[in-house]
Amino acid sequence: MTKAVVPKAFPLPLPDEATGWARSTRRPGTVFHAHALGFTVCGSIILDRYHSEEVRHLGDAQYFGLCPRCYARAIKDTQEA
């Protein structure tokens, strides 16, 4: 598995269909995924409404990291626009 992406700036880029970045609190050591209504962009997990947390500030994203597949999709979507 690839390492998590550590962002350097906030706000974080989002893919076109995503609404935010969240991570599961049920699984230890999970990274933040771009999601839309709980379904992640990369398709690796489904986020539960009551057992997930949103990115509050840059420190959260740097500590836990971002999913490399979701982040690559966000970068690709911003370059195409």
N, CA, C and O atoms as a GROMACS GRO file, in nm:
protein
  324
    1MET      N    1   0.084  -0.117   0.000
    1MET     CA    2   0.000   0.000   0.000
    1MET      C    3   0.089   0.124   0.000
    1MET      O    4   0.196   0.125   0.062
    2THR      N    5   0.046   0.227  -0.069
    2THR     CA    6   0.124   0.350  -0.077
    2THR      C    7   0.107   0.433   0.050
    2THR      O    8   0.011   0.415   0.125
    3LYS      N    9   0.199   0.523   0.071
    3LYS     CA   10   0.194   0.609   0.188
    3LYS      C   11   0.088   0.717   0.170
    3LYS      O   12   0.050   0.750   0.058
    4ALA      N   13   0.043   0.771   0.281
    4ALA     CA   14  -0.055   0.878   0.278
    4ALA      C   15   0.008   1.007   0.227
    4ALA      O   16   0.128   1.030   0.245
    5VAL      N   17  -0.073   1.089   0.164
    5VAL     CA   18  -0.028   1.218   0.114
    5VAL      C   19  -0.040   1.320   0.227
    5VAL      O   20  -0.143   1.327   0.295
    6VAL      N   21   0.064   1.400   0.246
    6VAL     CA   22   0.063   1.505   0.348
    6VAL      C   23   0.048   1.640   0.277
    6VAL      O   24   0.141   1.683   0.209
    7PRO      N   25  -0.067   1.705   0.291
    7PRO     CA   26  -0.088   1.833   0.222
    7PRO      C   27  -0.009   1.947   0.287
    7PRO      O   28   0.025   1.941   0.406
    8LYS      N   29   0.018   2.048   0.210
    8LYS     CA   30   0.093   2.163   0.260
    8LYS      C   31   0.007   2.289   0.273
    8LYS      O   32   0.053   2.388   0.331
    9ALA      N   33  -0.114   2.287   0.221
    9ALA     CA   34  -0.200   2.405   0.226
    9ALA      C   35  -0.346   2.364   0.252
    9ALA      O   36  -0.387   2.252   0.224
   10PHE      N   37  -0.420   2.458   0.305
   10PHE     CA   38  -0.562   2.438   0.333
   10PHE      C   39  -0.636   2.553   0.266
   10PHE      O   40  -0.588   2.665   0.280
   11PRO      N   41  -0.743   2.539   0.199
   11PRO     CA   42  -0.832   2.425   0.186
   11PRO      C   43  -0.778   2.319   0.092
   11PRO      O   44  -0.701   2.347   0.000
   12LEU      N   45  -0.820   2.198   0.116
   12LEU     CA   46  -0.774   2.084   0.038
   12LEU      C   47  -0.853   2.073  -0.092
   12LEU      O   48  -0.974   2.099  -0.092
   13PRO      N   49  -0.788   2.035  -0.203
   13PRO     CA   50  -0.864   2.019  -0.329
   13PRO      C   51  -0.958   1.899  -0.320
   13PRO      O   52  -0.927   1.800  -0.255
   14LEU      N   53  -1.071   1.910  -0.386
   14LEU     CA   54  -1.170   1.801  -0.388
   14LEU      C   55  -1.199   1.759  -0.531
   14LEU      O   56  -1.200   1.842  -0.621
   15PRO      N   57  -1.223   1.628  -0.554
   15PRO     CA   58  -1.271   1.586  -0.686
   15PRO      C   59  -1.408   1.646  -0.713
   15PRO      O   60  -1.475   1.692  -0.620
   16ASP      N   61  -1.449   1.646  -0.838
   16ASP     CA   62  -1.574   1.711  -0.878
   16ASP      C   63  -1.696   1.657  -0.804
   16ASP      O   64  -1.784   1.734  -0.765
   17GLU      N   65  -1.704   1.525  -0.784
   17GLU     CA   66  -1.824   1.467  -0.724
   17GLU      C   67  -1.821   1.461  -0.572
   17GLU      O   68  -1.922   1.425  -0.511
   18ALA      N   69  -1.711   1.496  -0.509
   18ALA     CA   70  -1.696   1.484  -0.364
   18ALA      C   71  -1.748   1.608  -0.291
   18ALA      O   72  -1.751   1.718  -0.346
   19THR      N   73  -1.789   1.588  -0.165
   19THR     CA   74  -1.840   1.698  -0.083
   19THR      C   75  -1.749   1.731   0.034
   19THR      O   76  -1.766   1.837   0.095
   20GLY      N   77  -1.654   1.646   0.068
   20GLY     CA   78  -1.565   1.675   0.180
   20GLY      C   79  -1.465   1.564   0.202
   20GLY      O   80  -1.464   1.463   0.131
   21TRP      N   81  -1.379   1.584   0.302
   21TRP     CA   82  -1.279   1.484   0.342
   21TRP      C   83  -1.318   1.431   0.479
   21TRP      O   84  -1.347   1.509   0.569
   22ALA      N   85  -1.319   1.299   0.495
   22ALA     CA   86  -1.353   1.238   0.624
   22ALA      C   87  -1.274   1.108   0.641
   22ALA      O   88  -1.226   1.049   0.544
   23ARG      N   89  -1.261   1.066   0.767
   23ARG     CA   90  -1.194   0.940   0.796
   23ARG      C   91  -1.280   0.859   0.892
   23ARG      O   92  -1.356   0.915   0.971
   24SER      N   93  -1.266   0.729   0.886
   24SER     CA   94  -1.341   0.640   0.972
   24SER      C   95  -1.276   0.634   1.110
   24SER      O   96  -1.154   0.622   1.120
   25THR      N   97  -1.357   0.641   1.215
   25THR     CA   98  -1.303   0.624   1.350
   25THR      C   99  -1.316   0.480   1.396
   25THR      O  100  -1.267   0.446   1.504
   26ARG      N  101  -1.381   0.396   1.318
   26ARG     CA  102  -1.392   0.254   1.352
   26ARG      C  103  -1.263   0.178   1.323
   26ARG      O  104  -1.228   0.085   1.395
   27ARG      N  105  -1.194   0.217   1.217
   27ARG     CA  106  -1.071   0.150   1.178
   27ARG      C  107  -0.952   0.231   1.228
   27ARG      O  108  -0.941   0.349   1.194
   28PRO      N  109  -0.864   0.173   1.307
   28PRO     CA  110  -0.748   0.250   1.353
   28PRO      C  111  -0.649   0.274   1.238
   28PRO      O  112  -0.627   0.188   1.153
   29GLY      N  113  -0.591   0.391   1.239
   29GLY     CA  114  -0.489   0.424   1.140
   29GLY      C  115  -0.541   0.458   1.002
   29GLY      O  116  -0.466   0.451   0.905
   30THR      N  117  -0.668   0.494   0.990
   30THR     CA  118  -0.720   0.528   0.858
   30THR      C  119  -0.685   0.671   0.820
   30THR      O  120  -0.660   0.755   0.907
   31VAL      N  121  -0.682   0.697   0.692
   31VAL     CA  122  -0.653   0.829   0.639
   31VAL      C  123  -0.783   0.897   0.598
   31VAL      O  124  -0.888   0.833   0.596
   32PHE      N  125  -0.777   1.025   0.567
   32PHE     CA  126  -0.895   1.098   0.520
   32PHE      C  127  -0.920   1.065   0.374
   32PHE      O  128  -0.828   1.063   0.292
   33HIS      N  129  -1.046   1.039   0.342
   33HIS     CA  130  -1.088   1.009   0.206
   33HIS      C  131  -1.184   1.118   0.158
   33HIS      O  132  -1.260   1.173   0.237
   34ALA      N  133  -1.179   1.148   0.029
   34ALA     CA  134  -1.279   1.236  -0.032
   34ALA      C  135  -1.407   1.153  -0.047
   34ALA      O  136  -1.403   1.040  -0.094
   35HIS      N  137  -1.520   1.211  -0.007
   35HIS     CA  138  -1.644   1.133  -0.008
   35HIS      C  139  -1.762   1.217  -0.054
   35HIS      O  140  -1.759   1.340  -0.054
   36ALA      N  141  -1.866   1.146  -0.094
   36ALA     CA  142  -1.995   1.205  -0.126
   36ALA      C  143  -2.101   1.117  -0.061
   36ALA      O  144  -2.124   1.004  -0.104
   37LEU      N  145  -2.164   1.168   0.042
   37LEU     CA  146  -2.266   1.095   0.118
   37LEU      C  147  -2.215   0.962   0.173
   37LEU      O  148  -2.288   0.863   0.175
   38GLY      N  149  -2.091   0.959   0.217
   38GLY     CA  150  -2.034   0.840   0.279
   38GLY      C  151  -1.962   0.746   0.186
   38GLY      O  152  -1.886   0.662   0.231
   39PHE      N  153  -1.984   0.758   0.057
   39PHE     CA  154  -1.916   0.673  -0.040
   39PHE      C  155  -1.786   0.743  -0.084
   39PHE      O  156  -1.790   0.854  -0.136
   40THR      N  157  -1.674   0.676  -0.062
   40THR     CA  158  -1.546   0.738  -0.094
   40THR      C  159  -1.522   0.737  -0.244
   40THR      O  160  -1.573   0.651  -0.316
   41VAL      N  161  -1.443   0.832  -0.291
   41VAL     CA  162  -1.412   0.845  -0.433
   41VAL      C  163  -1.331   0.724  -0.480
   41VAL      O  164  -1.352   0.676  -0.592
   42CYS      N  165  -1.240   0.676  -0.397
   42CYS     CA  166  -1.156   0.563  -0.436
   42CYS      C  167  -1.228   0.429  -0.423
   42CYS      O  168  -1.185   0.330  -0.481
   43GLY      N  169  -1.338   0.424  -0.348
   43GLY     CA  170  -1.416   0.302  -0.335
   43GLY      C  171  -1.360   0.202  -0.235
   43GLY      O  172  -1.404   0.088  -0.234
   44SER      N  173  -1.265   0.242  -0.152
   44SER     CA  174  -1.203   0.146  -0.061
   44SER      C  175  -1.288   0.118   0.062
   44SER      O  176  -1.291   0.004   0.109
   45ILE      N  177  -1.357   0.218   0.116
   45ILE     CA  178  -1.443   0.197   0.232
   45ILE      C  179  -1.570   0.281   0.217
   45ILE      O  180  -1.578   0.369   0.132
   46ILE      N  181  -1.667   0.251   0.301
   46ILE     CA  182  -1.788   0.332   0.311
   46ILE      C  183  -1.787   0.393   0.450
   46ILE      O  184  -1.773   0.322   0.550
   47LEU      N  185  -1.802   0.524   0.456
   47LEU     CA  186  -1.796   0.595   0.584
   47LEU      C  187  -1.932   0.596   0.652
   47LEU      O  188  -2.033   0.628   0.589
   48ASP      N  189  -1.934   0.562   0.780
   48ASP     CA  190  -2.056   0.566   0.859
   48ASP      C  191  -2.077   0.706   0.913
   48ASP      O  192  -1.981   0.771   0.955
   49ARG      N  193  -2.198   0.752   0.913
   49ARG     CA  194  -2.228   0.890   0.954
   49ARG      C  195  -2.185   0.918   1.098
   49ARG      O  196  -2.133   1.026   1.127
   50TYR      N  197  -2.207   0.825   1.188
   50TYR     CA  198  -2.180   0.847   1.329
   50TYR      C  199  -2.042   0.801   1.374
   50TYR      O  200  -2.003   0.825   1.488
   51HIS      N  201  -1.968   0.736   1.286
   51HIS     CA  202  -1.835   0.687   1.322
   51HIS      C  203  -1.731   0.737   1.222
   51HIS      O  204  -1.648   0.661   1.174
   52SER      N  205  -1.737   0.865   1.192
   52SER     CA  206  -1.637   0.927   1.105
   52SER      C  207  -1.619   1.072   1.149
   52SER      O  208  -1.706   1.129   1.214
   53GLU      N  209  -1.505   1.129   1.111
   53GLU     CA  210  -1.479   1.269   1.146
   53GLU      C  211  -1.430   1.343   1.024
   53GLU      O  212  -1.358   1.288   0.941
   54GLU      N  213  -1.469   1.469   1.015
   54GLU     CA  214  -1.431   1.557   0.905
   54GLU      C  215  -1.297   1.623   0.936
   54GLU      O  216  -1.253   1.626   1.050
   55VAL      N  217  -1.233   1.675   0.832
   55VAL     CA  218  -1.111   1.753   0.850
   55VAL      C  219  -1.151   1.889   0.908
   55VAL      O  220  -1.233   1.960   0.850
   56ARG      N  221  -1.093   1.925   1.022
   56ARG     CA  222  -1.125   2.054   1.084
   56ARG      C  223  -1.023   2.161   1.046
   56ARG      O  224  -1.059   2.277   1.025
   57HIS      N  225  -0.898   2.122   1.036
   57HIS     CA  226  -0.792   2.216   1.003
   57HIS      C  227  -0.676   2.141   0.939
   57HIS      O  228  -0.679   2.018   0.930
   58LEU      N  229  -0.575   2.213   0.896
   58LEU     CA  230  -0.462   2.154   0.825
   58LEU      C  231  -0.388   2.051   0.910
   58LEU      O  232  -0.337   1.952   0.856
   59GLY      N  233  -0.381   2.072   1.040
   59GLY     CA  234  -0.311   1.979   1.129
   59GLY      C  235  -0.372   1.839   1.127
   59GLY      O  236  -0.298   1.741   1.132
   60ASP      N  237  -0.504   1.829   1.118
   60ASP     CA  238  -0.569   1.698   1.108
   60ASP      C  239  -0.525   1.625   0.982
   60ASP      O  240  -0.491   1.507   0.986
   61ALA      N  241  -0.526   1.696   0.871
   61ALA     CA  242  -0.490   1.635   0.743
   61ALA      C  243  -0.343   1.596   0.739
   61ALA      O  244  -0.307   1.496   0.678
   62GLN      N  245  -0.257   1.674   0.804
   62GLN     CA  246  -0.116   1.640   0.806
   62GLN      C  247  -0.086   1.526   0.901
   62GLN      O  248   0.004   1.445   0.873
   63TYR      N  249  -0.156   1.515   1.010
   63TYR     CA  250  -0.132   1.408   1.108
   63TYR      C  251  -0.177   1.273   1.054
   63TYR      O  252  -0.100   1.176   1.057
   64PHE      N  253  -0.301   1.264   1.005
   64PHE     CA  254  -0.354   1.137   0.956
   64PHE      C  255  -0.321   1.112   0.809
   64PHE      O  256  -0.309   0.997   0.769
   65GLY      N  257  -0.308   1.217   0.729
   65GLY     CA  258  -0.278   1.204   0.587
   65GLY      C  259  -0.404   1.190   0.504
   65GLY      O  260  -0.514   1.170   0.556
   66LEU      N  261  -0.386   1.201   0.373
   66LEU     CA  262  -0.497   1.187   0.278
   66LEU      C  263  -0.476   1.062   0.195
   66LEU      O  264  -0.362   1.020   0.171
   67CYS      N  265  -0.584   1.002   0.151
   67CYS     CA  266  -0.578   0.884   0.065
   67CYS      C  267  -0.509   0.924  -0.066
   67CYS      O  268  -0.551   1.020  -0.131
   68PRO      N  269  -0.405   0.851  -0.107
   68PRO     CA  270  -0.334   0.888  -0.229
   68PRO      C  271  -0.420   0.877  -0.355
   68PRO      O  272  -0.403   0.956  -0.448
   69ARG      N  273  -0.513   0.780  -0.359
   69ARG     CA  274  -0.599   0.766  -0.477
   69ARG      C  275  -0.701   0.878  -0.486
   69ARG      O  276  -0.727   0.930  -0.594
   70CYS      N  277  -0.759   0.917  -0.372
   70CYS     CA  278  -0.855   1.029  -0.372
   70CYS      C  279  -0.784   1.160  -0.405
   70CYS      O  280  -0.837   1.242  -0.479
   71TYR      N  281  -0.665   1.179  -0.350
   71TYR     CA  282  -0.590   1.303  -0.374
   71TYR      C  283  -0.548   1.313  -0.520
   71TYR      O  284  -0.554   1.421  -0.579
   72ALA      N  285  -0.504   1.202  -0.580
   72ALA     CA  286  -0.465   1.204  -0.721
   72ALA      C  287  -0.584   1.238  -0.810
   72ALA      O  288  -0.569   1.310  -0.909
   73ARG      N  289  -0.700   1.188  -0.775
   73ARG     CA  290  -0.821   1.219  -0.851
   73ARG      C  291  -0.856   1.367  -0.839
   73ARG      O  292  -0.900   1.429  -0.936
   74ALA      N  293  -0.838   1.424  -0.719
   74ALA     CA  294  -0.865   1.566  -0.698
   74ALA      C  295  -0.770   1.653  -0.779
   74ALA      O  296  -0.812   1.751  -0.839
   75ILE      N  297  -0.643   1.618  -0.780
   75ILE     CA  298  -0.544   1.694  -0.856
   75ILE      C  299  -0.575   1.684  -1.006
   75ILE      O  300  -0.566   1.784  -1.078
   76LYS      N  301  -0.611   1.565  -1.053
   76LYS     CA  302  -0.642   1.546  -1.195
   76LYS      C  303  -0.764   1.630  -1.234
   76LYS      O  304  -0.764   1.692  -1.341
   77ASP      N  305  -0.867   1.635  -1.149
   77ASP     CA  306  -0.987   1.712  -1.180
   77ASP      C  307  -0.959   1.863  -1.180
   77ASP      O  308  -1.018   1.936  -1.260
   78THR      N  309  -0.872   1.910  -1.092
   78THR     CA  310  -0.841   2.053  -1.090
   78THR      C  311  -0.754   2.093  -1.208
   78THR      O  312  -0.764   2.207  -1.254
   79GLN      N  313  -0.670   2.004  -1.259
   79GLN     CA  314  -0.586   2.036  -1.375
   79GLN      C  315  -0.667   2.035  -1.505
   79GLN      O  316  -0.634   2.109  -1.598
   80GLU      N  317  -0.771   1.953  -1.511
   80GLU     CA  318  -0.855   1.947  -1.632
   80GLU      C  319  -0.944   2.070  -1.644
   80GLU      O  320  -0.979   2.110  -1.755
   81ALA      N  321  -0.980   2.130  -1.532
   81ALA     CA  322  -1.072   2.245  -1.535
   81ALA      C  323  -1.008   2.371  -1.586
   81ALA      O  324  -1.074   2.475  -1.594
   0.00000   0.00000   0.00000
